[in-house]
Amino acid sequence: VEVRRLGGVRMPVEVRVEFADGTVKNETWDGQYRWTRFRYVGQPAVRRAVVDPQRKLALDVNPANNSWVEENGQARRAARKWSARWMFWLQNLLELQTVLT
């Protein structure tokens, strides 16, 4: 599992990794370098990885890019990606309307 920091803020984050057999492993990354890699040798395939699963980081500008899910089919991944982006912008628009009124 490779985790990348896209912004300039360096802070520790939690990473939850779920495997094909249902086991879950929680990792902590200090965030000092641009990326890190977690290797799991001799374990089942990784099915999902989530950065900041409890959404503790208020500075995260784009929470829609915090997870990766092993899915069958490219169309399904694209639909989830665009629906998450649409909901993110809708939420920001509604918050802006609340602030302005």
BAMI-129203 format. One line per 8 residues: their letters; for each residue x, y, z of N, C-alpha, C, O, CB. Coordinates in Angstrom, 2 decimals. Glycine has a CB too. Layout:
<pts>
a	X/Y/Z/X/Y/Z/X/Y/Z/X/Y/Z/X/Y/Z; ...
</pts>
This chain:
<pts>
vevrrlgg	0.86/-1.17/0.00/0.00/0.00/0.00/0.90/1.22/0.00/1.77/1.36/0.86/-0.98/0.00/1.23; 0.70/2.10/-0.95/1.48/3.32/-1.04/0.59/4.50/-0.69/-0.51/4.64/-1.24/2.11/3.50/-2.45; 1.07/5.36/0.22/0.31/6.53/0.67/1.13/7.76/0.31/2.33/7.81/0.58/0.01/6.47/2.22; 0.48/8.76/-0.30/1.17/9.98/-0.71/0.57/11.20/-0.04/-0.63/11.26/0.20/1.13/10.14/-2.22; 1.44/12.17/0.26/0.99/13.47/0.78/0.99/14.44/-0.38/2.03/14.71/-0.97/1.92/13.99/1.95; -0.17/14.96/-0.73/-0.29/15.85/-1.88/-0.06/17.31/-1.51/0.38/18.09/-2.36/-1.65/15.70/-2.51; -0.34/17.69/-0.29/-0.18/19.08/0.13/1.14/19.32/0.84/2.03/18.47/0.82/-1.31/19.49/1.03; 1.26/20.48/1.47/2.49/20.85/2.15/2.48/20.62/3.64/3.52/20.74/4.29/2.78/22.26/1.89
vrmpvevr	1.32/20.29/4.21/1.22/20.11/5.66/1.75/18.74/6.05/1.30/17.72/5.53/-0.24/20.29/6.15; 2.70/18.73/6.97/3.29/17.47/7.45/2.74/17.14/8.82/3.05/17.81/9.80/4.84/17.56/7.50; 1.92/16.12/8.87/1.37/15.69/10.16/1.08/14.20/10.12/0.85/13.64/9.05/0.08/16.48/10.49; 1.11/13.55/11.29/0.85/12.11/11.31/-0.60/11.79/10.96/-1.52/12.52/11.32/1.19/11.53/12.68; -0.78/10.68/10.25/-2.12/10.23/9.89/-2.23/8.74/10.16/-1.24/8.02/10.21/-2.43/10.55/8.40; -3.46/8.30/10.33/-3.74/6.89/10.49/-4.12/6.30/9.13/-4.75/6.97/8.31/-4.87/6.65/11.54; -3.74/5.06/8.92/-4.07/4.35/7.68/-4.66/3.01/8.08/-4.03/2.23/8.80/-2.82/4.17/6.75; -5.88/2.73/7.60/-6.53/1.44/7.87/-6.47/0.60/6.60/-6.90/1.04/5.53/-8.01/1.62/8.35
vefadgtv	-5.92/-0.61/6.73/-5.77/-1.51/5.60/-6.62/-2.75/5.86/-6.49/-3.40/6.89/-4.26/-1.91/5.37; -7.51/-3.07/4.91/-8.38/-4.23/5.04/-7.96/-5.27/4.01/-7.69/-4.95/2.85/-9.89/-3.84/4.85; -7.91/-6.52/4.45/-7.46/-7.62/3.59/-8.64/-8.46/3.12/-9.75/-8.32/3.62/-6.45/-8.50/4.34; -8.38/-9.32/2.16/-9.42/-10.14/1.53/-10.08/-11.10/2.53/-11.25/-11.44/2.37/-8.84/-10.94/0.37; -9.34/-11.52/3.55/-9.93/-12.45/4.53/-10.69/-11.74/5.65/-11.17/-12.39/6.57/-8.85/-13.30/5.13; -10.81/-10.42/5.57/-11.57/-9.67/6.56/-10.74/-9.07/7.68/-11.28/-8.32/8.50/-12.60/-10.53/7.14; -9.48/-9.39/7.75/-8.65/-8.81/8.80/-8.33/-7.35/8.48/-8.28/-6.94/7.32/-7.35/-9.61/8.98; -8.13/-6.59/9.54/-7.85/-5.16/9.42/-6.56/-4.85/10.16/-6.33/-5.35/11.26/-9.03/-4.30/9.97
knetwdgq	-5.73/-4.02/9.55/-4.49/-3.60/10.19/-4.46/-2.08/10.18/-4.64/-1.46/9.14/-3.24/-4.20/9.46; -4.23/-1.49/11.34/-4.13/-0.04/11.46/-2.66/0.36/11.53/-1.90/-0.17/12.34/-4.90/0.48/12.71; -2.28/1.29/10.67/-0.90/1.78/10.60/-0.90/3.26/10.94/-1.94/3.93/10.87/-0.29/1.53/9.18; 0.25/3.78/11.31/0.44/5.21/11.53/1.60/5.68/10.68/2.66/5.06/10.67/0.69/5.52/13.03; 1.39/6.77/9.96/2.42/7.35/9.11/2.72/8.74/9.63/1.79/9.51/9.88/1.98/7.40/7.62; 3.98/9.09/9.80/4.35/10.39/10.36/4.16/11.53/9.37/4.09/12.68/9.79/5.79/10.35/10.82; 4.07/11.27/8.08/3.79/12.29/7.08/4.95/13.21/6.76/4.76/14.22/6.08/2.65/13.11/7.52; 6.15/12.90/7.21/7.30/13.77/6.99/7.79/13.76/5.55/8.19/14.79/5.01/8.44/13.37/7.91
yrwtrfry	7.77/12.61/4.93/8.19/12.51/3.54/6.96/12.56/2.63/5.83/12.47/3.11/8.99/11.20/3.30; 7.18/12.72/1.33/6.07/12.84/0.38/5.24/11.57/0.27/4.06/11.63/-0.05/6.61/13.21/-0.97; 5.85/10.41/0.52/5.11/9.16/0.40/5.76/8.12/1.29/6.89/8.27/1.74/5.07/8.67/-1.07; 4.99/7.06/1.54/5.50/5.90/2.25/4.82/4.67/1.70/3.77/4.75/1.07/5.28/6.02/3.78; 5.42/3.53/1.95/4.86/2.27/1.45/4.81/1.27/2.59/5.78/1.08/3.32/5.71/1.72/0.27; 3.67/0.62/2.73/3.48/-0.46/3.69/3.45/-1.76/2.90/2.67/-1.91/1.96/2.16/-0.26/4.53; 4.29/-2.70/3.28/4.36/-3.99/2.58/3.82/-5.09/3.49/4.07/-5.11/4.69/5.83/-4.32/2.14; 3.06/-5.99/2.89/2.48/-7.11/3.62/2.81/-8.39/2.86/2.13/-8.75/1.90/0.93/-6.94/3.79
vgqpavrr	3.85/-9.06/3.30/4.31/-10.29/2.66/3.67/-11.47/3.38/3.67/-11.52/4.61/5.87/-10.39/2.68; 3.14/-12.40/2.62/2.54/-13.60/3.19/1.14/-13.40/3.74/0.63/-14.26/4.46/3.40/-14.11/4.28; 0.50/-12.29/3.41/-0.87/-12.04/3.85/-1.79/-12.01/2.63/-1.32/-11.89/1.51/-0.97/-10.71/4.64; -3.11/-12.13/2.86/-4.05/-12.07/1.73/-3.98/-10.72/1.02/-3.37/-9.77/1.52/-5.49/-12.33/2.21; -4.59/-10.66/-0.13/-4.57/-9.44/-0.93/-5.26/-8.29/-0.20/-6.21/-8.49/0.56/-5.24/-9.68/-2.29; -4.77/-7.08/-0.44/-5.37/-5.89/0.15/-6.62/-5.55/-0.65/-6.57/-5.45/-1.88/-4.37/-4.70/0.16; -7.72/-5.36/0.03/-8.99/-5.02/-0.63/-9.36/-3.55/-0.48/-10.09/-3.00/-1.30/-10.11/-5.87/-0.07; -8.84/-2.90/0.59/-9.20/-1.51/0.82/-8.15/-0.84/1.69/-7.58/-1.47/2.59/-10.60/-1.40/1.49
avvdpqrk	-7.87/0.42/1.42/-6.98/1.22/2.24/-7.61/2.60/2.41/-8.07/3.20/1.45/-5.55/1.34/1.59; -7.64/3.09/3.66/-8.26/4.37/3.97/-7.30/5.20/4.81/-6.82/4.74/5.85/-9.62/4.17/4.70; -7.02/6.42/4.36/-6.22/7.36/5.13/-7.18/8.20/5.97/-8.20/8.68/5.47/-5.35/8.27/4.19; -6.85/8.37/7.24/-7.68/9.10/8.19/-9.11/8.55/8.22/-10.05/9.27/7.88/-7.69/10.60/7.83; -9.28/7.28/8.62/-10.61/6.66/8.58/-11.63/7.31/9.50/-12.83/7.23/9.24/-10.49/5.22/8.92; -11.18/7.94/10.58/-12.11/8.59/11.51/-12.31/10.07/11.20/-13.01/10.77/11.93/-11.62/8.43/12.93; -11.70/10.54/10.13/-11.82/11.93/9.66/-11.49/12.94/10.75/-12.27/13.85/11.03/-13.23/12.18/9.14; -10.34/12.76/11.35/-9.88/13.66/12.41/-9.22/14.92/11.86/-9.20/15.95/12.53/-8.91/12.94/13.31
laldvnpa	-8.69/14.84/10.65/-7.94/15.97/10.07/-8.88/17.01/9.48/-9.54/16.76/8.46/-6.97/15.47/9.00; -8.94/18.16/10.11/-9.79/19.24/9.61/-9.13/19.97/8.45/-9.82/20.67/7.69/-10.12/20.22/10.73; -7.82/19.83/8.29/-7.09/20.54/7.23/-7.15/19.82/5.89/-6.61/20.33/4.91/-5.66/20.72/7.63; -7.77/18.68/5.82/-7.84/17.92/4.57/-8.76/18.64/3.60/-9.97/18.75/3.83/-8.34/16.47/4.83; -8.19/19.13/2.50/-8.94/19.91/1.52/-9.84/19.02/0.66/-10.93/19.43/0.27/-8.00/20.70/0.63; -9.37/17.80/0.37/-10.12/16.91/-0.51/-10.23/15.52/0.13/-9.42/14.64/-0.16/-9.44/16.82/-1.90; -11.21/15.32/1.00/-11.34/14.00/1.64/-11.80/12.91/0.68/-11.79/11.73/1.05/-12.31/14.09/2.79; -12.19/13.27/-0.53/-12.65/12.27/-1.49/-11.50/11.39/-2.00/-11.74/10.32/-2.56/-13.34/12.96/-2.67
nnswveen	-10.25/11.83/-1.80/-9.13/11.04/-2.30/-8.43/10.27/-1.18/-7.26/9.91/-1.33/-8.12/11.95/-3.00; -9.10/10.01/-0.08/-8.49/9.35/1.07/-8.63/7.84/1.09/-8.15/7.20/2.02/-9.07/9.89/2.31; -9.26/7.26/0.10/-9.44/5.81/0.15/-9.23/5.18/-1.21/-9.35/5.82/-2.26/-10.84/5.47/0.68; -8.90/3.90/-1.16/-8.76/3.08/-2.36/-9.47/1.77/-2.08/-9.29/1.16/-1.02/-7.25/2.84/-2.74; -10.28/1.34/-3.03/-11.03/0.10/-2.88/-10.78/-0.77/-4.11/-10.88/-0.29/-5.25/-12.56/0.38/-2.70; -10.47/-2.02/-3.88/-10.32/-2.97/-4.98/-11.71/-3.31/-5.49/-12.51/-3.92/-4.79/-9.55/-4.27/-4.52; -11.99/-2.91/-6.71/-13.30/-3.17/-7.30/-13.12/-3.84/-8.64/-12.07/-3.72/-9.28/-14.12/-1.86/-7.44; -14.14/-4.53/-9.05/-14.13/-5.13/-10.38/-14.74/-4.15/-11.36/-15.89/-3.73/-11.20/-14.90/-6.49/-10.40
gqarraar	-13.99/-3.77/-12.35/-14.52/-2.91/-13.40/-14.12/-1.46/-13.23/-14.26/-0.89/-12.16/-16.01/-3.01/-13.43; -13.63/-0.89/-14.31/-13.19/0.49/-14.31/-14.36/1.46/-14.23/-14.23/2.52/-13.61/-12.37/0.77/-15.55; -15.50/1.13/-14.81/-16.66/2.01/-14.81/-17.19/2.23/-13.40/-17.62/3.33/-13.06/-17.76/1.45/-15.70; -17.15/1.21/-12.59/-17.64/1.33/-11.21/-16.75/2.27/-10.39/-17.26/3.07/-9.61/-17.71/-0.05/-10.54; -15.44/2.17/-10.58/-14.52/3.07/-9.88/-14.72/4.51/-10.33/-14.70/5.43/-9.51/-13.06/2.63/-10.12; -14.92/4.71/-11.63/-15.11/6.06/-12.16/-16.41/6.66/-11.64/-16.44/7.85/-11.30/-15.11/6.04/-13.69; -17.46/5.88/-11.56/-18.73/6.38/-11.05/-18.60/6.80/-9.60/-19.12/7.84/-9.20/-19.83/5.33/-11.21; -17.92/6.01/-8.81/-17.74/6.35/-7.40/-16.89/7.62/-7.25/-17.17/8.47/-6.41/-17.08/5.18/-6.63
kwsarwmf	-15.86/7.73/-8.06/-14.98/8.89/-8.00/-15.74/10.18/-8.31/-15.64/11.16/-7.58/-13.80/8.73/-8.97; -16.50/10.16/-9.41/-17.19/11.38/-9.81/-18.37/11.70/-8.90/-18.67/12.88/-8.67/-17.67/11.25/-11.23; -19.03/10.70/-8.37/-20.12/10.99/-7.43/-19.57/11.55/-6.13/-20.20/12.42/-5.52/-20.94/9.72/-7.15; -18.42/11.09/-5.68/-17.80/11.65/-4.47/-17.38/13.10/-4.70/-17.57/13.94/-3.82/-16.58/10.80/-4.05; -16.82/13.38/-5.86/-16.44/14.77/-6.16/-17.67/15.68/-6.24/-17.65/16.80/-5.74/-15.65/14.84/-7.49; -18.72/15.19/-6.86/-19.94/15.99/-6.98/-20.51/16.29/-5.60/-20.91/17.42/-5.34/-20.98/15.26/-7.85; -20.56/15.29/-4.72/-21.07/15.51/-3.37/-20.18/16.47/-2.58/-20.68/17.27/-1.79/-21.19/14.17/-2.62; -18.87/16.41/-2.79/-17.95/17.32/-2.12/-18.23/18.76/-2.52/-18.31/19.64/-1.66/-16.49/16.95/-2.44
wlqnllel	-18.38/19.01/-3.81/-18.64/20.37/-4.27/-20.04/20.84/-3.88/-20.22/22.02/-3.58/-18.48/20.46/-5.78; -21.01/19.95/-3.87/-22.36/20.32/-3.43/-22.35/20.72/-1.96/-22.98/21.70/-1.58/-23.34/19.15/-3.65; -21.63/19.97/-1.15/-21.53/20.30/0.27/-20.87/21.67/0.45/-21.33/22.47/1.27/-20.73/19.22/1.01; -19.81/21.94/-0.29/-19.16/23.25/-0.20/-20.08/24.38/-0.65/-20.08/25.45/-0.05/-17.89/23.26/-1.03; -20.85/24.14/-1.69/-21.79/25.14/-2.17/-22.86/25.44/-1.12/-23.20/26.60/-0.89/-22.45/24.67/-3.47; -23.38/24.40/-0.49/-24.40/24.60/0.55/-23.82/25.31/1.76/-24.50/26.13/2.37/-25.00/23.27/0.97; -22.59/25.01/2.13/-21.95/25.71/3.24/-21.72/27.17/2.92/-21.88/28.03/3.78/-20.64/25.04/3.60; -21.34/27.46/1.68/-21.14/28.83/1.25/-22.46/29.60/1.31/-22.49/30.75/1.76/-20.57/28.88/-0.17
qtvlt	-23.53/28.97/0.86/-24.84/29.63/0.91/-25.24/29.94/2.36/-25.81/31.00/2.64/-25.91/28.73/0.25; -24.94/29.02/3.26/-25.26/29.24/4.68/-24.47/30.42/5.24/-25.00/31.21/6.02/-24.98/27.97/5.50; -23.22/30.53/4.86/-22.38/31.62/5.36/-22.84/32.96/4.81/-22.82/33.96/5.53/-20.91/31.38/5.00; -23.25/33.00/3.57/-23.62/34.25/2.93/-25.00/34.75/3.33/-25.29/35.93/3.18/-23.56/34.09/1.44; -25.85/33.87/3.83/-27.21/34.32/4.20/-27.33/34.62/5.66/-28.40/35.00/6.13/-28.24/33.28/3.83
</pts>
